[in-house]
């Protein structure tokens, strides 16, 4: 695998690559592999916004990133995008929660910060490319660049990268996209990286150890409310309607007489601070959803299109028909599927990510806010 990786970069030595060092092992190995190939590698730590009321590990992560740069004998740079992150990721996320939909801050961060502000800054500072530790691959097919799933199916992160375009792909490298996590850990030890044994990060840094409820309560009103069944009868209580998403099975209580079996959130009504639940999972599903802010990575495909979709990061892709209904992109599935408004729906053909959009389902209660 290492020999194959080295062959792919033949003739590319001497070019300058700014690598986003997060402090984790994936980005560290990415930097190590690129340096081994002969690139001029610059390690960059991106500082993002952290609220004063939350403990966050960014200082420790920065120190780990600096240690990696020192270990590899590469220059280290730090860039502060705290204001941009707060405005374009956090505040956007809070606005969506207030509307009763569940956003995807990882997609927002990639689009706005890593492949937006960081890429622009890096190029302005002399970089030919940027690189990150994402598990994804970029390949050229004809005159276009394509985004492929990462080799490791358990770590593939193409779902979070579907908003990249040709310009971003032409300036980006994913050095570990052809590796599994096990192979990445092996390389980390091979290169004697100081963070080789560091555990993978979990969740969002700016949320830290507090609950999402406590975090959001700092920005928007949150109060407990009622849980109702499909007939509108009150059967329990919830912690705040803005905290729930379609299909969710936990975080609320039902009265003892209704407690047998699992209940699924069917709809969220922020205006009246209620959530509707059902024991029948199919009640939370739809055979059709619509996409807002649609983005195609390459040429806009001819519709209708048969493809596979992912409406959540970890779910198994399913077959769907994507079509244009008078300027609005719809997605149809044969079976009921849970589409959570605000989440990203990503479209694939085989292992190629061709684009996606933000899920919306007209007529559901969250649209009335």
VOPAGU-2260 file (C-alpha; in pm, 1 decimal, decimal comma):
REM VOPAGU-2260
SITE   aa  ch    i         X         Y         Z
SITE  UNK   A    0       0,0       0,0       0,0
SITE  UNK   A    1     281,2     242,4      88,1
SITE  UNK   A    2     461,7     175,6    -240,9
SITE  UNK   A    3     139,1     233,2    -433,1
SITE  UNK   A    4      82,9     560,7    -250,6
SITE  UNK   A    5     433,6     677,8    -335,7
SITE  UNK   A    6     387,2     592,0    -703,5
SITE  UNK   A    7      75,0     806,6    -730,4
SITE  UNK   A    8     270,4    1121,7    -652,5
SITE  UNK   A    9     557,8    1058,6    -892,4
SITE  UNK   A   10     672,8    1389,7   -1038,8
SITE  UNK   A   11     483,5    1600,7    -785,1
SITE  UNK   A   12     765,7    1666,2    -537,8
SITE  UNK   A   13     849,9    2030,4    -472,7
SITE  UNK   A   14     491,8    2153,3    -464,1
SITE  UNK   A   15     374,7    2325,5    -149,1
SITE  UNK   A   16      94,6    2163,6      50,2
SITE  UNK   A   17     -70,1    2323,9     352,8
SITE  UNK   A   18    -200,5    2041,0     571,3
SITE  UNK   A   19    -476,1    2109,6     821,4
SITE  UNK   A   20    -338,1    1958,2    1142,8
SITE  UNK   A   21    -620,9    1902,6    1388,7
SITE  UNK   A   22    -402,8    1737,7    1651,2
SITE  UNK   A   23    -542,9    1397,0    1556,8
SITE  UNK   A   24    -370,9    1098,5    1403,0
SITE  UNK   A   25    -544,9    1115,9    1061,4
SITE  UNK   A   26    -416,2    1461,6     971,1
SITE  UNK   A   27     -75,1    1381,4    1120,8
SITE  UNK   A   28     -34,0    1075,6     899,5
SITE  UNK   A   29    -152,3    1280,1     601,9
SITE  UNK   A   30     127,6    1529,0     662,2
SITE  UNK   A   31     383,8    1252,1     712,8
SITE  UNK   A   32     291,4    1073,3     390,3
SITE  UNK   A   33     307,1    1394,9     188,7
SITE  UNK   A   34     646,3    1486,9     327,8
SITE  UNK   A   35     774,8    1136,8     253,3
SITE  UNK   A   36     668,1    1189,1    -107,3
SITE  UNK   A   37     883,6    1500,3    -132,8
SITE  UNK   A   38     624,2    1775,7    -101,9
SITE  UNK   A   39     696,9    2101,7      77,3
SITE  UNK   A   40     458,2    2048,6     368,1
SITE  UNK   A   41     335,4    2319,7     602,8
SITE  UNK   A   42     133,3    2216,4     906,5
SITE  UNK   A   43    -159,7    2446,3     985,3
SITE  UNK   A   44    -378,9    2453,2    1294,7
SITE  UNK   A   45    -719,9    2614,2    1246,6
SITE  UNK   A   46    -853,8    2777,2    1560,6
SITE  UNK   A   47   -1232,6    2785,3    1576,7
SITE  UNK   A   48   -1475,2    2960,1    1808,2
SITE  UNK   A   49   -1515,2    2833,1    2163,3
SITE  UNK   A   50   -1780,3    2971,0    2401,1
SITE  UNK   A   51   -1652,7    3092,9    2735,5
SITE  UNK   A   52   -1890,0    2869,0    2927,9
SITE  UNK   A   53   -1751,9    2542,3    2784,5
SITE  UNK   A   54   -1427,3    2355,8    2842,1
SITE  UNK   A   55   -1276,2    2260,7    2508,1
SITE  UNK   A   56    -965,8    2069,1    2407,8
SITE  UNK   A   57    -845,2    2310,5    2140,2
SITE  UNK   A   58    -534,6    2414,9    2336,0
SITE  UNK   A   59    -436,9    2050,6    2380,5
SITE  UNK   A   60    -514,6    1982,1    2013,3
SITE  UNK   A   61    -297,5    2276,5    1907,4
SITE  UNK   A   62     -11,8    2147,1    2122,5
SITE  UNK   A   63     -47,5    1802,5    1963,3
SITE  UNK   A   64     -44,9    1963,0    1617,1
SITE  UNK   A   65     272,0    2155,3    1706,0
SITE  UNK   A   66     434,2    1835,1    1830,9
SITE  UNK   A   67     351,9    1662,0    1503,7
SITE  UNK   A   68     501,8    1949,6    1304,5
SITE  UNK   A   69     816,3    1939,2    1517,8
SITE  UNK   A   70     841,1    1560,8    1481,3
SITE  UNK   A   71     817,7    1592,5    1102,7
SITE  UNK   A   72    1046,3    1899,7    1088,7
SITE  UNK   A   73     788,1    2100,7     895,9
SITE  UNK   A   74     686,6    2465,2     942,0
SITE  UNK   A   75     386,1    2528,3    1167,4
SITE  UNK   A   76     124,6    2796,8    1108,8
SITE  UNK   A   77    -185,3    2890,9    1303,6
SITE  UNK   A   78    -486,3    3070,1    1161,0
SITE  UNK   A   79    -778,1    3200,5    1365,4
SITE  UNK   A   80   -1120,2    3156,8    1205,6
SITE  UNK   A   81   -1313,5    3194,4    1530,6
SITE  UNK   A   82   -1534,3    3478,3    1405,3
SITE  UNK   A   83   -1609,4    3305,3    1077,5
SITE  UNK   A   84   -1686,8    2977,8    1253,4
SITE  UNK   A   85   -1922,7    3138,8    1501,7
SITE  UNK   A   86   -2104,2    3336,2    1231,2
SITE  UNK   A   87   -2121,2    3076,8     954,5
SITE  UNK   A   88   -2142,0    2749,3    1146,1
SITE  UNK   A   89   -2261,8    2798,8    1504,6
SITE  UNK   A   90   -2513,0    3076,7    1445,5
SITE  UNK   A   91   -2648,9    2898,6    1138,0
SITE  UNK   A   92   -2685,3    2580,9    1342,1
SITE  UNK   A   93   -2871,1    2761,5    1620,5
SITE  UNK   A   94   -3107,8    2925,3    1370,4
SITE  UNK   A   95   -3195,1    2586,8    1224,7
SITE  UNK   A   96   -3262,1    2434,5    1564,9
SITE  UNK   A   97   -3488,2    2728,1    1644,8
SITE  UNK   A   98   -3689,0    2646,0    1330,0
SITE  UNK   A   99   -3735,5    2287,6    1444,0
SITE  UNK   A  100   -3495,1    2124,2    1200,5
SITE  UNK   A  101   -3169,8    1943,8    1270,9
SITE  UNK   A  102   -2868,2    2086,3    1083,4
SITE  UNK   A  103   -2539,6    1918,6     999,5
SITE  UNK   A  104   -2257,0    2136,5    1139,6
SITE  UNK   A  105   -1985,8    1907,6     997,6
SITE  UNK   A  106   -2103,1    1986,7     644,1
SITE  UNK   A  107   -2121,5    2357,1     730,7
SITE  UNK   A  108   -1769,3    2349,8     873,0
SITE  UNK   A  109   -1621,8    2175,4     570,2
SITE  UNK   A  110   -1792,9    2407,8     324,6
SITE  UNK   A  111   -1730,3    2733,1     508,1
SITE  UNK   A  112   -1408,6    2685,1     701,7
SITE  UNK   A  113   -1183,1    2404,7     576,6
SITE  UNK   A  114   -1256,3    2427,0     204,3
SITE  UNK   A  115   -1364,7    2789,0     215,7
SITE  UNK   A  116   -1167,0    3029,7     432,7
SITE  UNK   A  117    -874,4    2795,3     497,8
SITE  UNK   A  118    -831,6    2706,5     130,4
SITE  UNK   A  119    -848,4    3072,2      26,0
SITE  UNK   A  120    -599,4    3173,0     294,6
SITE  UNK   A  121    -360,2    2889,0     211,3
SITE  UNK   A  122    -353,0    2972,3    -159,6
SITE  UNK   A  123    -294,0    3337,3     -70,0
SITE  UNK   A  124       1,6    3229,1     144,2
SITE  UNK   A  125     162,0    3034,5    -140,4
SITE  UNK   A  126       8,0    2688,2    -117,3
SITE  UNK   A  127     -49,0    2490,3    -434,9
SITE  UNK   A  128    -287,6    2258,1    -253,4
SITE  UNK   A  129    -434,7    2193,8      86,3
SITE  UNK   A  130    -468,1    1849,6     243,8
SITE  UNK   A  131    -682,2    1712,7     524,0
SITE  UNK   A  132    -720,1    1383,2     705,2
SITE  UNK   A  133   -1057,7    1297,9     552,5
SITE  UNK   A  134   -1130,1     941,3     444,4
SITE  UNK   A  135   -1225,5    1017,0      84,6
SITE  UNK   A  136   -1062,4    1006,6    -258,0
SITE  UNK   A  137   -1036,3    1243,3    -552,8
SITE  UNK   A  138   -1002,0    1099,2    -901,2
SITE  UNK   A  139   -1007,4    1244,2   -1249,9
SITE  UNK   A  140   -1257,9    1103,4   -1497,3
SITE  UNK   A  141   -1233,4    1266,7   -1837,1
SITE  UNK   A  142   -1224,4    1643,6   -1792,1
SITE  UNK   A  143   -1379,1    1640,9   -1445,6
SITE  UNK   A  144   -1269,1    1556,8   -1094,1
SITE  UNK   A  145   -1481,7    1314,8    -894,8
SITE  UNK   A  146   -1524,9    1257,7    -523,5
SITE  UNK   A  147   -1504,9     891,1    -425,1
SITE  UNK   A  148   -1578,1     708,3    -104,7
SITE  UNK   A  149   -1280,1     633,3     117,5
SITE  UNK   A  150   -1142,4     280,3     108,8
SITE  UNK   A  151   -1244,0     212,1     469,6
SITE  UNK   A  152   -1624,7     173,5     467,3
SITE  UNK   A  153   -1637,4     235,0     841,9
SITE  UNK   A  154   -1457,2     568,4     812,3
SITE  UNK   A  155   -1569,5     699,0     472,2
SITE  UNK   A  156   -1638,6    1074,3     504,8
SITE  UNK   A  157   -1751,4    1161,9     153,4
SITE  UNK   A  158   -2098,4    1226,7     300,5
SITE  UNK   A  159   -1964,1    1540,7     469,9
SITE  UNK   A  160   -1783,1    1661,1     155,8
SITE  UNK   A  161   -2064,4    1659,2     -99,1
SITE  UNK   A  162   -2069,6    2038,5    -131,4
SITE  UNK   A  163   -1718,4    2056,9    -275,7
SITE  UNK   A  164   -1692,9    2170,1    -635,3
SITE  UNK   A  165   -1437,5    2137,3    -911,4
SITE  UNK   A  166   -1232,9    2433,1    -788,0
SITE  UNK   A  167   -1206,2    2294,4    -434,1
SITE  UNK   A  168   -1126,1    1942,8    -554,4
SITE  UNK   A  169    -854,6    2073,4    -786,3
SITE  UNK   A  170    -679,1    2231,4    -487,6
SITE  UNK   A  171    -731,1    1949,4    -236,7
SITE  UNK   A  172    -561,5    1622,5    -143,7
SITE  UNK   A  173    -686,6    1341,8      81,1
SITE  UNK   A  174    -368,0    1141,9     150,0
SITE  UNK   A  175    -533,3     869,8     361,8
SITE  UNK   A  176    -835,5     809,8     138,4
SITE  UNK   A  177    -685,4     485,5       9,1
SITE  UNK   A  178    -608,1     360,2     359,5
SITE  UNK   A  179    -805,4     191,7     634,5
SITE  UNK   A  180    -798,4     324,3     988,7
SITE  UNK   A  181    -584,2      28,8    1090,2
SITE  UNK   A  182    -332,2     116,8     820,8
SITE  UNK   A  183    -333,2     480,9     931,2
SITE  UNK   A  184    -253,5     377,9    1288,9
SITE  UNK   A  185      24,0     154,9    1155,9
SITE  UNK   A  186     175,0     444,2     960,0
SITE  UNK   A  187     153,6     667,8    1266,9
SITE  UNK   A  188     372,9     420,8    1454,9
SITE  UNK   A  189     601,7     374,0    1154,9
SITE  UNK   A  190     662,7     750,0    1141,4
SITE  UNK   A  191     699,3     769,4    1522,3
SITE  UNK   A  192     432,4    1037,3    1543,8
SITE  UNK   A  193     381,0    1172,9    1898,0
SITE  UNK   A  194       1,8    1130,0    1875,7
SITE  UNK   A  195       5,6     777,4    1728,4
SITE  UNK   A  196    -204,0     641,8    2016,4
SITE  UNK   A  197    -436,6     940,9    2053,3
SITE  UNK   A  198    -804,7     835,2    2051,3
SITE  UNK   A  199   -1032,5     964,1    1777,0
SITE  UNK   A  200   -1222,4    1280,2    1866,0
SITE  UNK   A  201   -1594,0    1252,8    1929,9
SITE  UNK   A  202   -1862,0    1514,3    1866,7
SITE  UNK   A  203   -1829,3    1887,8    1821,3
SITE  UNK   A  204   -1552,3    2073,1    2000,2
SITE  UNK   A  205   -1756,8    2384,1    2070,4
SITE  UNK   A  206   -2027,5    2180,3    2246,5
SITE  UNK   A  207   -1774,7    2006,9    2471,0
SITE  UNK   A  208   -1901,5    1806,2    2766,0
SITE  UNK   A  209   -2234,5    1987,3    2804,4
SITE  UNK   A  210   -2558,4    1857,4    2657,3
SITE  UNK   A  211   -2697,8    2005,8    2338,2
SITE  UNK   A  212   -2993,1    2128,9    2545,3
SITE  UNK   A  213   -2766,9    2326,5    2780,9
SITE  UNK   A  214   -2570,7    2463,2    2487,3
SITE  UNK   A  215   -2873,2    2577,4    2287,7
SITE  UNK   A  216   -3039,2    2721,5    2600,9
SITE  UNK   A  217   -2768,1    2989,4    2596,7
SITE  UNK   A  218   -2901,8    3116,9    2264,4
SITE  UNK   A  219   -3270,1    3025,4    2227,0
SITE  UNK   A  220   -3560,2    2964,9    2469,3
SITE  UNK   A  221   -3600,5    2597,3    2553,1
SITE  UNK   A  222   -3869,5    2460,2    2780,0
SITE  UNK   A  223   -4027,0    2123,1    2842,1
SITE  UNK   A  224   -4343,3    2035,9    2655,8
SITE  UNK   A  225   -4586,7    1760,0    2574,9
SITE  UNK   A  226   -4548,0    1442,8    2374,1
SITE  UNK   A  227   -4860,0    1349,3    2177,4
SITE  UNK   A  228   -4958,2    1038,2    1986,4
SITE  UNK   A  229   -5089,2    1021,8    1632,4
SITE  UNK   A  230   -5440,7    1111,9    1750,8
SITE  UNK   A  231   -5316,7    1422,6    1931,5
SITE  UNK   A  232   -5354,4    1275,3    2279,3
SITE  UNK   A  233   -5093,4    1379,1    2535,5
SITE  UNK   A  234   -4892,9    1073,5    2641,7
SITE  UNK   A  235   -4569,1    1215,4    2783,7
SITE  UNK   A  236   -4319,5    1496,1    2819,1
SITE  UNK   A  237   -4010,0    1616,7    2630,3
SITE  UNK   A  238   -3721,1    1850,2    2712,7
SITE  UNK   A  239   -3786,2    2106,1    2439,3
SITE  UNK   A  240   -3922,1    2055,9    2088,9
SITE  UNK   A  241   -3619,7    2215,3    1920,0
SITE  UNK   A  242   -3402,3    1927,6    2044,6
SITE  UNK   A  243   -3576,5    1653,9    1846,5
SITE  UNK   A  244   -3553,1    1527,0    1493,6
SITE  UNK   A  245   -3769,0    1297,6    1284,4
SITE  UNK   A  246   -3713,3     931,2    1368,1
SITE  UNK   A  247   -3553,5     997,1    1707,9
SITE  UNK   A  248   -3625,5     725,1    1964,6
SITE  UNK   A  249   -3494,5     868,9    2290,7
SITE  UNK   A  250   -3471,8    1182,9    2502,0
SITE  UNK   A  251   -3842,8    1198,9    2589,3
SITE  UNK   A  252   -4069,9    1010,3    2826,8
SITE  UNK   A  253   -4415,0     859,1    2786,8
SITE  UNK   A  254   -4666,7     774,6    3055,0
SITE  UNK   A  255   -4636,8     428,9    3204,7
SITE  UNK   A  256   -4949,7     298,7    3033,1
SITE  UNK   A  257   -4796,1     391,8    2696,3
SITE  UNK   A  258   -4438,3     293,5    2772,5
SITE  UNK   A  259   -4426,0     -51,0    2611,3
SITE  UNK   A  260   -4235,6     -56,0    2283,9
SITE  UNK   A  261   -4016,4     202,5    2118,3
SITE  UNK   A  262   -4165,9     536,2    2015,4
SITE  UNK   A  263   -4035,7     731,0    1715,5
SITE  UNK   A  264   -4063,9    1105,4    1662,5
SITE  UNK   A  265   -4300,7    1162,1    1370,4
SITE  UNK   A  266   -4314,7    1542,6    1366,2
SITE  UNK   A  267   -4185,3    1844,4    1555,7
SITE  UNK   A  268   -4397,5    2154,8    1619,8
SITE  UNK   A  269   -4174,4    2427,6    1760,7
SITE  UNK   A  270   -4449,5    2689,5    1758,4
SITE  UNK   A  271   -4663,3    2486,8    2000,1
SITE  UNK   A  272   -4364,6    2311,6    2161,7
SITE  UNK   A  273   -4495,7    1960,6    2099,7
SITE  UNK   A  274   -4359,2    1647,3    1938,2
SITE  UNK   A  275   -4568,5    1369,8    1788,6
SITE  UNK   A  276   -4453,1    1011,4    1832,1
SITE  UNK   A  277   -4562,7     667,4    1716,8
SITE  UNK   A  278   -4471,8     307,9    1793,4
SITE  UNK   A  279   -4488,6     240,6    1420,8
SITE  UNK   A  280   -4153,3     338,9    1272,6
SITE  UNK   A  281   -4305,6     374,5     926,5
SITE  UNK   A  282   -4514,6     667,7    1056,1
SITE  UNK   A  283   -4188,3     859,9    1088,8
SITE  UNK   A  284   -4094,6     774,6     732,4
SITE  UNK   A  285   -4181,0     906,8     391,8
SITE  UNK   A  286   -4151,3     776,8      39,2
SITE  UNK   A  287   -4073,1    1124,3     -86,5
SITE  UNK   A  288   -3868,2    1422,2      23,8
SITE  UNK   A  289   -3745,4    1741,0    -139,7
SITE  UNK   A  290   -3400,8    1893,7    -150,8
SITE  UNK   A  291   -3304,3    2255,5     -96,8
SITE  UNK   A  292   -2966,2    2408,1    -183,1
SITE  UNK   A  293   -2891,7    2126,3    -424,4
SITE  UNK   A  294   -2527,5    2095,7    -526,7
SITE  UNK   A  295   -2372,5    1883,5    -800,8
SITE  UNK   A  296   -1999,8    1813,3    -776,8
SITE  UNK   A  297   -1954,4    1787,5   -1151,6
SITE  UNK   A  298   -2185,6    1835,8   -1448,3
SITE  UNK   A  299   -2553,9    1853,9   -1357,7
SITE  UNK   A  300   -2692,5    1506,3   -1431,1
SITE  UNK   A  301   -2987,1    1439,6   -1657,6
SITE  UNK   A  302   -3299,6    1385,3   -1447,8
SITE  UNK   A  303   -3477,4    1165,9   -1358,2
SITE  UNK   A  304   -3183,5     972,6   -1219,8
SITE  UNK   A  305   -3166,6     634,1   -1049,7
SITE  UNK   A  306   -2906,4     641,6    -774,8
SITE  UNK   A  307   -2836,2     553,4    -415,0
SITE  UNK   A  308   -2884,5     798,3    -132,5
SITE  UNK   A  309   -2778,2     850,4     227,4
SITE  UNK   A  310   -3004,4    1065,9     441,3
SITE  UNK   A  311   -2774,3    1022,9     743,1
SITE  UNK   A  312   -2402,0     962,5     778,0
SITE  UNK   A  313   -2402,0     607,9     914,0
SITE  UNK   A  314   -2703,9     461,7     736,7
SITE  UNK   A  315   -2690,2     199,4     461,2
SITE  UNK   A  316   -2743,3     362,3     118,8
SITE  UNK   A  317   -3076,9     286,3     -46,5
SITE  UNK   A  318   -3204,3     312,6    -402,4
SITE  UNK   A  319   -3399,0     623,4    -498,8
SITE  UNK   A  320   -3521,3     821,1    -797,1
SITE  UNK   A  321   -3412,1    1182,8    -814,9
SITE  UNK   A  322   -3615,0    1407,2   -1041,9
SITE  UNK   A  323   -3692,1    1768,8   -1118,2
SITE  UNK   A  324   -4047,2    1874,9   -1037,2
SITE  UNK   A  325   -4088,3    2220,6   -1187,4
SITE  UNK   A  326   -3755,6    2341,4   -1057,1
SITE  UNK   A  327   -3766,3    2154,5    -724,8
SITE  UNK   A  328   -3556,4    1842,0    -678,3
SITE  UNK   A  329   -3747,8    1549,0    -529,2
SITE  UNK   A  330   -3629,6    1212,3    -399,8
SITE  UNK   A  331   -3855,0     906,4    -412,1
SITE  UNK   A  332   -3796,0     568,3    -248,7
SITE  UNK   A  333   -3990,9     244,0    -277,6
SITE  UNK   A  334   -4012,0     191,5      97,8
SITE  UNK   A  335   -4078,9     438,6     377,0
SITE  UNK   A  336   -3753,9     603,7     476,4
SITE  UNK   A  337   -3675,1     847,2     755,0
SITE  UNK   A  338   -3585,3    1187,7     614,7
SITE  UNK   A  339   -3482,3    1434,4     886,9
SITE  UNK   A  340   -3537,1    1796,5     778,1
SITE  UNK   A  341   -3219,3    2001,5     788,0
SITE  UNK   A  342   -2993,7    1700,8     743,1
SITE  UNK   A  343   -2794,6    1642,7     426,9
SITE  UNK   A  344   -2910,3    1390,3     171,3
SITE  UNK   A  345   -2612,4    1276,4     -34,6
SITE  UNK   A  346   -2639,7    1107,4    -373,5
SITE  UNK   A  347   -2410,5     831,2    -499,2
SITE  UNK   A  348   -2355,2     632,8    -816,1
SITE  UNK   A  349   -2151,1     328,3    -716,8
SITE  UNK   A  350   -1869,3     470,8    -500,4
SITE  UNK   A  351   -1885,2     818,7    -656,1
SITE  UNK   A  352   -2048,4    1101,6    -466,0
SITE  UNK   A  353   -2221,8    1318,9    -724,9
SITE  UNK   A  354   -2386,0    1575,2    -497,8
SITE  UNK   A  355   -2675,0    1628,8    -261,5
SITE  UNK   A  356   -2889,8    1881,5     -81,6
SITE  UNK   A  357   -3070,8    1971,9     239,9
SITE  UNK   A  358   -3379,7    1766,8     324,0
SITE  UNK   A  359   -3718,1    1933,3     349,7
SITE  UNK   A  360   -4065,8    1779,5     361,1
SITE  UNK   A  361   -4337,4    2036,3     284,5
SITE  UNK   A  362   -4647,7    2005,8     497,6
SITE  UNK   A  363   -4478,8    1881,0     815,4
SITE  UNK   A  364   -4528,0    2090,0    1129,8
SITE  UNK   A  365   -4173,6    2229,5    1137,8
SITE  UNK   A  366   -4252,2    2422,1     818,6
SITE  UNK   A  367   -4520,4    2622,7    1000,0
SITE  UNK   A  368   -4279,1    2799,6    1232,7
